[in-house]
Amino acid sequence: MIDLEFDDNRSRVPLSEAAKLLEGARSFAVANACSAIHRRSYHGRSQPLRAREYADFVGMGHTREGSFVIPIVSPIGVMKPVIIEGKQEPLIDVQSELNYFPRRVTGIMADVLREIHELAVIRERIPPKEDLNRAVVAGMSADACAALAAMISAPKASDLDITFQWALTAAPPRAGGDTVEFPQEAAGAIREIGHLLRDKVRVEDAVIYGFVSSLDRDPDDEEGVVKVKALVGSRVRPVKIVLRGDAYHTAVEAHDLKLRVIVTGPLVKSGAGTLSMPRVHLFRIDDYLPLEMSAEARSA
């Protein structure tokens, strides 16, 4: 759950302001659902159906006295770590992958809020283009910036505090549950960052979630070929990628411990139907979900 808390000592908030806040929250949720599927600096009207449907799935909890609070509740059900014995290959269940989508979107929303806070509140200057590219790869978009700026601007003389609360049925994402605060005066910087993302930054990355199924690298090579088995569309497919340095070591760890990974980059389909990512912009452990563990890792 993500609490959007607006510092406001009024006994009631005008419906016109409340409507703007709720529409901003909806737009922010949809923007990050889009980023869970494709990393883009600006989504605009390119919103996949699954991202738009997320706004119908995620709900608003009960508000609390003392301030105007919008609790954004994303049900995830019971999610337990999968214990994989021996050399058994992890299996990807299509329905389970679809069920994981809301949890991943909530994780991306938390990441994006921290990114925007770092770039627009903590720093005192507009970030350079390379920082904006990195933030988009992490999930940020012009759409998310516009939605957040609209929420901050809506209340009169109100700041926005955001708190993350993760369900006890699943391990929390890696970044924890720190509160981030957005003063009203940050709205202008957030809008400016959004304009730069829309007009100056070009990122068009597919996002896949899956398991490392094979590794191939000679001892003297800097690069290694990695295959990730992931749900692409409605089918489980192997995707060939090339990694080097720390990313390849992460792939080795994910393969040995049978951990899920997140990969972003341009997805290419050959004439023979094989899939590959010729450039990988993000490769990391998918710890938005409980970590699957092999028996060896569990006993370590």
FIMAR-414513 format. One record per residue (C-alpha): residue number from 1; x, y, z. Coordinates in pm, 1 decimal, padded with zeros to 6 digits, always signed. Example, Ala and Ser with C-alpha at 12.3 -4.5 7.8 and 13.67 -1.06 7.14 Angstrom:
BEGIN
+-----+----------+----------+----------+
|   n |       xx |       yy |       zz |
+-----+----------+----------+----------+
|   1 | +01230.0 | -00450.0 | +00780.0 |
|   2 | +01367.0 | -00106.0 | +00714.0 |
+-----+----------+----------+----------+
***
This chain:
BEGIN
+-----+----------+----------+----------+
|   n |       xx |       yy |       zz |
+-----+----------+----------+----------+
|   1 | +00000.0 | +00000.0 | +00000.0 |
|   2 | +00118.7 | +00355.5 | -00074.3 |
|   3 | -00023.6 | +00637.9 | +00139.5 |
|   4 | -00050.2 | +00977.2 | -00028.6 |
|   5 | -00088.0 | +01216.1 | +00265.9 |
|   6 | -00151.7 | +01584.1 | +00206.9 |
|   7 | -00077.4 | +01813.7 | +00500.0 |
|   8 | -00407.7 | +01992.3 | +00534.5 |
|   9 | -00572.3 | +02103.7 | +00860.7 |
|  10 | -00903.4 | +02189.7 | +00699.8 |
|  11 | -01199.0 | +01986.6 | +00824.7 |
|  12 | -01302.0 | +01914.7 | +00467.9 |
|  13 | -01148.5 | +01934.5 | +00121.5 |
|  14 | -01350.7 | +02083.7 | -00168.6 |
|  15 | -01474.2 | +01816.8 | -00409.6 |
|  16 | -01300.1 | +01993.9 | -00698.2 |
|  17 | -00963.2 | +01955.0 | -00523.5 |
|  18 | -01035.5 | +01598.9 | -00412.8 |
|  19 | -01125.7 | +01507.7 | -00771.1 |
|  20 | -00793.9 | +01647.8 | -00898.5 |
|  21 | -00602.3 | +01451.4 | -00634.2 |
|  22 | -00779.9 | +01126.9 | -00715.1 |
|  23 | -00737.9 | +01174.1 | -01090.8 |
|  24 | -00368.6 | +01245.6 | -01031.2 |
|  25 | -00337.5 | +00926.8 | -00827.0 |
|  26 | -00508.8 | +00728.8 | -01102.6 |
|  27 | -00285.4 | +00877.3 | -01372.8 |
|  28 | +00024.4 | +00807.9 | -01164.4 |
|  29 | -00078.3 | +00443.6 | -01117.0 |
|  30 | -00146.9 | +00392.7 | -01488.9 |
|  31 | +00180.0 | +00562.2 | -01589.7 |
|  32 | +00380.6 | +00324.3 | -01372.7 |
|  33 | +00180.6 | +00024.2 | -01492.3 |
|  34 | +00286.6 | +00125.3 | -01844.4 |
|  35 | +00649.9 | +00134.6 | -01728.5 |
|  36 | +00615.9 | -00216.7 | -01588.2 |
|  37 | +00550.5 | -00332.3 | -01946.1 |
|  38 | +00764.1 | -00090.8 | -02150.0 |
|  39 | +01021.4 | +00161.6 | -02035.6 |
|  40 | +00947.1 | +00485.5 | -02218.9 |
|  41 | +01036.4 | +00843.7 | -02139.7 |
|  42 | +00681.8 | +00939.8 | -02246.3 |
|  43 | +00390.4 | +00699.4 | -02279.1 |
|  44 | +00125.6 | +00946.4 | -02395.0 |
|  45 | -00161.1 | +00751.0 | -02547.5 |
|  46 | +00052.4 | +00437.0 | -02591.1 |
|  47 | -00104.0 | +00270.9 | -02288.9 |
|  48 | -00134.6 | -00109.7 | -02304.8 |
|  49 | -00471.3 | -00250.0 | -02205.6 |
|  50 | -00320.1 | -00428.1 | -01905.5 |
|  51 | -00185.5 | -00094.7 | -01775.7 |
|  52 | -00524.4 | +00076.4 | -01813.6 |
|  53 | -00695.6 | -00216.7 | -01641.8 |
|  54 | -00459.4 | -00174.9 | -01345.3 |
|  55 | -00652.9 | +00141.0 | -01249.9 |
|  56 | -00962.8 | -00078.2 | -01211.7 |
|  57 | -00773.9 | -00338.7 | -01007.2 |
|  58 | -00593.8 | -00110.3 | -00763.8 |
|  59 | -00818.9 | +00045.9 | -00502.4 |
|  60 | -00845.6 | +00333.0 | -00257.2 |
|  61 | -00843.6 | +00248.9 | +00111.3 |
|  62 | -01024.1 | +00438.0 | +00386.9 |
|  63 | -00899.3 | +00788.6 | +00460.9 |
|  64 | -00790.8 | +00887.6 | +00812.0 |
|  65 | -00846.8 | +01194.8 | +01027.0 |
|  66 | -00584.8 | +01467.0 | +01066.8 |
|  67 | -00501.8 | +01516.5 | +00701.0 |
|  68 | -00628.7 | +01426.8 | +00356.6 |
|  69 | -00499.1 | +01075.8 | +00287.6 |
|  70 | -00537.0 | +00866.2 | -00028.4 |
|  71 | -00431.0 | +00509.2 | +00054.3 |
|  72 | -00348.5 | +00333.2 | -00275.3 |
|  73 | -00413.2 | -00034.8 | -00209.5 |
|  74 | -00288.8 | -00299.5 | -00453.0 |
|  75 | -00402.8 | -00651.5 | -00348.8 |
|  76 | -00139.7 | -00921.0 | -00406.1 |
|  77 | -00278.7 | -01229.8 | -00233.4 |
|  78 | -00055.0 | -01473.9 | -00051.3 |
|  79 | +00289.0 | -01493.3 | -00209.2 |
|  80 | +00528.3 | -01747.8 | -00064.9 |
|  81 | +00887.8 | -01815.1 | -00170.3 |
|  82 | +00916.9 | -02114.2 | -00402.7 |
|  83 | +01169.7 | -02368.9 | -00283.2 |
|  84 | +01335.7 | -02535.6 | -00582.6 |
|  85 | +01510.2 | -02864.4 | -00512.5 |
|  86 | +01843.8 | -02963.9 | -00664.4 |
|  87 | +01890.6 | -02899.0 | -01035.4 |
|  88 | +01520.4 | -02864.0 | -01106.9 |
|  89 | +01462.2 | -02585.2 | -01360.1 |
|  90 | +01229.6 | -02306.2 | -01243.1 |
|  91 | +00894.0 | -02320.1 | -01416.5 |
|  92 | +00705.8 | -02011.1 | -01529.7 |
|  93 | +00331.0 | -02030.1 | -01485.8 |
|  94 | +00147.6 | -01786.6 | -01713.8 |
|  95 | -00136.4 | -01715.8 | -01469.4 |
|  96 | +00105.4 | -01662.5 | -01182.2 |
|  97 | +00302.1 | -01413.0 | -01391.0 |
|  98 | -00017.3 | -01219.2 | -01458.4 |
|  99 | -00095.8 | -01224.3 | -01085.0 |
| 100 | +00249.0 | -01079.8 | -01006.9 |
| 101 | +00187.5 | -00771.2 | -01222.1 |
| 102 | +00021.8 | -00552.7 | -00951.7 |
| 103 | +00306.1 | -00619.8 | -00706.8 |
| 104 | +00562.7 | -00521.1 | -00967.5 |
| 105 | +00372.3 | -00201.4 | -01049.9 |
| 106 | +00362.6 | -00107.4 | -00680.7 |
| 107 | +00737.0 | -00166.9 | -00659.2 |
| 108 | +00794.9 | +00052.7 | -00964.6 |
| 109 | +00576.8 | +00327.2 | -00815.5 |
| 110 | +00792.4 | +00325.2 | -00502.7 |
| 111 | +01111.7 | +00334.5 | -00712.7 |
| 112 | +00978.5 | +00617.7 | -00928.6 |
| 113 | +00871.2 | +00828.6 | -00630.3 |
| 114 | +01220.9 | +00796.3 | -00483.8 |
| 115 | +01376.0 | +00882.8 | -00821.7 |
| 116 | +01160.9 | +01194.8 | -00860.4 |
| 117 | +01232.8 | +01296.6 | -00501.4 |
| 118 | +01606.6 | +01265.3 | -00560.7 |
| 119 | +01602.3 | +01455.8 | -00890.3 |
| 120 | +01345.3 | +01726.4 | -00811.3 |
| 121 | +01365.9 | +01783.0 | -00433.6 |
| 122 | +01711.5 | +01687.2 | -00305.9 |
| 123 | +01907.4 | +01827.6 | -00599.7 |
| 124 | +01907.7 | +02200.0 | -00663.0 |
| 125 | +01953.6 | +02184.5 | -01038.6 |
| 126 | +01785.3 | +02018.7 | -01334.7 |
| 127 | +01948.6 | +01675.9 | -01381.0 |
| 128 | +02168.3 | +01606.7 | -01684.4 |
| 129 | +02038.2 | +01391.4 | -01968.7 |
| 130 | +02233.4 | +01080.9 | -01861.7 |
| 131 | +02063.5 | +01088.6 | -01520.1 |
| 132 | +01723.7 | +01122.3 | -01687.5 |
| 133 | +01799.6 | +00823.9 | -01913.4 |
| 134 | +01895.5 | +00616.3 | -01609.5 |
| 135 | +01576.1 | +00720.3 | -01430.0 |
| 136 | +01360.4 | +00618.3 | -01728.1 |
| 137 | +01527.9 | +00277.0 | -01736.8 |
| 138 | +01436.1 | +00248.5 | -01367.4 |
| 139 | +01071.5 | +00320.8 | -01457.4 |
| 140 | +01025.2 | +00698.6 | -01447.6 |
| 141 | +00825.4 | +00869.6 | -01723.1 |
| 142 | +00698.7 | +01212.5 | -01818.8 |
| 143 | +00346.8 | +01085.7 | -01749.6 |
| 144 | +00433.2 | +00995.7 | -01388.4 |
| 145 | +00596.4 | +01337.5 | -01336.5 |
| 146 | +00291.0 | +01518.8 | -01473.7 |
| 147 | +00053.4 | +01319.3 | -01252.7 |
| 148 | +00261.0 | +01376.8 | -00938.2 |
| 149 | +00300.2 | +01750.2 | -01009.5 |
| 150 | -00076.7 | +01777.4 | -01058.7 |
| 151 | -00138.6 | +01617.2 | -00720.0 |
| 152 | +00108.6 | +01843.3 | -00540.8 |
| 153 | -00041.3 | +02152.8 | -00702.5 |
| 154 | -00403.6 | +02066.0 | -00630.9 |
| 155 | -00436.5 | +02131.9 | -00254.6 |
| 156 | -00393.3 | +02486.1 | -00121.9 |
| 157 | -00085.8 | +02528.0 | +00100.9 |
| 158 | -00038.1 | +02151.9 | +00130.6 |
| 159 | +00268.8 | +01932.6 | +00100.1 |
| 160 | +00259.8 | +01565.9 | +00006.3 |
| 161 | +00408.8 | +01290.5 | +00224.5 |
| 162 | +00418.2 | +00942.2 | +00078.3 |
| 163 | +00461.4 | +00629.7 | +00290.8 |
| 164 | +00507.1 | +00273.3 | +00164.4 |
| 165 | +00352.8 | -00017.9 | +00352.6 |
| 166 | +00427.2 | -00365.7 | +00222.4 |
| 167 | +00203.9 | -00666.1 | +00286.2 |
| 168 | +00330.3 | -00911.7 | +00546.0 |
| 169 | +00248.1 | -01201.3 | +00312.1 |
| 170 | +00547.9 | -01119.1 | +00091.0 |
| 171 | +00900.2 | -00988.3 | +00133.2 |
| 172 | +00926.4 | -00608.3 | +00089.6 |
| 173 | +01113.9 | -00472.9 | -00212.8 |
| 174 | +01484.6 | -00405.3 | -00170.2 |
| 175 | +01454.5 | -00030.7 | -00104.2 |
| 176 | +01248.1 | -00062.3 | +00212.6 |
| 177 | +00965.4 | +00167.1 | +00321.1 |
| 178 | +01112.7 | +00512.9 | +00366.5 |
| 179 | +00878.4 | +00812.0 | +00360.0 |
| 180 | +00935.3 | +01069.3 | +00086.0 |
| 181 | +00814.4 | +01428.0 | +00113.6 |
| 182 | +00721.5 | +01659.0 | -00173.1 |
| 183 | +00678.2 | +02027.4 | -00083.7 |
| 184 | +00440.5 | +02224.7 | -00301.1 |
| 185 | +00724.6 | +02431.4 | -00445.4 |
| 186 | +00873.1 | +02112.9 | -00598.3 |
| 187 | +00586.1 | +02092.9 | -00849.5 |
| 188 | +00762.6 | +02325.5 | -01093.7 |
| 189 | +01084.7 | +02121.7 | -01095.2 |
| 190 | +00887.4 | +01799.0 | -01137.8 |
| 191 | +00700.0 | +01947.0 | -01434.8 |
| 192 | +01027.1 | +02064.7 | -01590.2 |
| 193 | +01176.4 | +01716.2 | -01555.8 |
| 194 | +00861.7 | +01575.2 | -01716.6 |
| 195 | +00895.9 | +01815.4 | -02010.5 |
| 196 | +01259.6 | +01710.2 | -02059.1 |
| 197 | +01161.7 | +01344.0 | -02051.5 |
| 198 | +00891.4 | +01403.1 | -02311.5 |
| 199 | +01094.1 | +01625.3 | -02545.7 |
| 200 | +01463.1 | +01539.0 | -02498.1 |
| 201 | +01491.7 | +01176.9 | -02382.9 |
| 202 | +01424.8 | +00876.9 | -02604.7 |
| 203 | +01401.9 | +00537.3 | -02436.5 |
| 204 | +01198.0 | +00253.6 | -02591.4 |
| 205 | +01265.3 | -00060.1 | -02388.3 |
| 206 | +01068.1 | -00380.3 | -02356.8 |
| 207 | +01062.7 | -00533.6 | -02008.8 |
| 208 | +01084.3 | -00907.1 | -01944.0 |
| 209 | +01065.0 | -01098.2 | -01616.8 |
| 210 | +01197.3 | -01452.3 | -01592.0 |
| 211 | +01477.6 | -01692.7 | -01501.5 |
| 212 | +01829.8 | -01731.6 | -01637.7 |
| 213 | +01818.9 | -02067.7 | -01816.6 |
| 214 | +02174.2 | -02084.2 | -01957.2 |
| 215 | +02514.7 | -01913.4 | -01943.6 |
| 216 | +02797.6 | -01923.8 | -02197.1 |
| 217 | +03127.5 | -01738.0 | -02158.3 |
| 218 | +03488.3 | -01836.1 | -02218.3 |
| 219 | +03724.9 | -01758.1 | -01927.5 |
| 220 | +03911.1 | -01490.7 | -02126.5 |
| 221 | +03602.5 | -01319.3 | -02269.3 |
| 222 | +03463.4 | -00993.5 | -02131.5 |
| 223 | +03113.6 | -01074.5 | -02256.0 |
| 224 | +02892.4 | -01374.1 | -02203.0 |
| 225 | +02576.0 | -01499.1 | -02372.5 |
| 226 | +02282.6 | -01544.6 | -02138.6 |
| 227 | +01939.2 | -01689.2 | -02210.7 |
| 228 | +01646.4 | -01572.2 | -02001.2 |
| 229 | +01326.0 | -01774.1 | -02009.4 |
| 230 | +01039.9 | -01525.7 | -01973.3 |
| 231 | +00674.4 | -01467.0 | -02048.7 |
| 232 | +00662.6 | -01269.5 | -02374.2 |
| 233 | +00309.5 | -01187.8 | -02478.9 |
| 234 | +00112.5 | -01498.9 | -02390.3 |
| 235 | +00396.7 | -01752.4 | -02431.1 |
| 236 | +00703.1 | -01851.1 | -02232.9 |
| 237 | +01001.4 | -01786.1 | -02461.7 |
| 238 | +01382.5 | -01787.5 | -02432.7 |
| 239 | +01542.6 | -01447.0 | -02493.3 |
| 240 | +01912.1 | -01426.7 | -02582.6 |
| 241 | +02109.5 | -01138.7 | -02432.4 |
| 242 | +02476.7 | -01044.3 | -02402.7 |
| 243 | +02611.8 | -00921.3 | -02069.4 |
| 244 | +02946.6 | -00810.4 | -01937.8 |
| 245 | +03105.0 | -00716.7 | -01605.2 |
| 246 | +02883.4 | -00698.9 | -01297.9 |
| 247 | +02571.2 | -00773.0 | -01499.1 |
| 248 | +02710.7 | -01109.7 | -01606.8 |
| 249 | +02807.1 | -01189.6 | -01246.0 |
| 250 | +02449.9 | -01106.3 | -01144.3 |
| 251 | +02326.8 | -01349.2 | -01410.9 |
| 252 | +02554.2 | -01621.0 | -01271.9 |
| 253 | +02416.0 | -01558.8 | -00922.4 |
| 254 | +02057.3 | -01561.4 | -01049.1 |
| 255 | +02121.3 | -01886.3 | -01237.7 |
| 256 | +02292.2 | -02062.8 | -00947.1 |
| 257 | +02033.9 | -01955.1 | -00688.1 |
| 258 | +01737.4 | -01974.5 | -00930.2 |
| 259 | +01634.4 | -01613.5 | -00872.2 |
| 260 | +01398.0 | -01417.0 | -01093.0 |
| 261 | +01545.0 | -01132.2 | -01298.5 |
| 262 | +01419.8 | -00813.7 | -01464.7 |
| 263 | +01568.8 | -00721.3 | -01803.3 |
| 264 | +01500.3 | -00414.1 | -02017.0 |
| 265 | +01615.0 | -00332.9 | -02368.6 |
| 266 | +01496.3 | -00339.0 | -02731.5 |
| 267 | +01339.0 | -00677.7 | -02806.7 |
| 268 | +01418.5 | -00812.4 | -03154.1 |
| 269 | +01258.9 | -01107.1 | -03331.4 |
| 270 | +01461.7 | -01276.4 | -03604.9 |
| 271 | +01323.6 | -01424.9 | -03925.2 |
| 272 | +01344.0 | -01767.2 | -03761.5 |
| 273 | +01133.2 | -01642.1 | -03470.2 |
| 274 | +01408.3 | -01633.3 | -03205.4 |
| 275 | +01407.1 | -01342.7 | -02961.2 |
| 276 | +01704.3 | -01137.0 | -02847.9 |
| 277 | +01795.1 | -00809.4 | -02679.0 |
| 278 | +02097.2 | -00672.0 | -02865.0 |
| 279 | +02134.6 | -00399.9 | -02600.2 |
| 280 | +02051.3 | -00446.9 | -02233.9 |
| 281 | +01993.4 | -00132.5 | -02029.9 |
| 282 | +01887.2 | -00295.6 | -01702.5 |
| 283 | +01958.1 | -00641.0 | -01563.1 |
| 284 | +01889.4 | -00710.2 | -01197.7 |
| 285 | +01730.2 | -00951.4 | -00954.6 |
| 286 | +01350.6 | -00920.1 | -00952.0 |
| 287 | +01310.1 | -00861.0 | -00580.5 |
| 288 | +00970.3 | -00695.9 | -00609.3 |
| 289 | +00856.1 | -01054.3 | -00545.1 |
| 290 | +00955.5 | -01303.8 | -00275.3 |
| 291 | +01288.1 | -01452.3 | -00381.4 |
| 292 | +01276.1 | -01810.7 | -00506.3 |
| 293 | +01549.3 | -02014.5 | -00340.6 |
| 294 | +01723.6 | -02337.8 | -00421.2 |
| 295 | +01770.8 | -02591.8 | -00145.1 |
| 296 | +02143.6 | -02510.5 | -00150.3 |
| 297 | +02082.0 | -02137.5 | -00105.5 |
| 298 | +01831.9 | -02200.3 | +00172.6 |
| 299 | +02084.9 | -02400.7 | +00374.1 |
| 300 | +02371.3 | -02154.3 | +00310.2 |
+-----+----------+----------+----------+
***
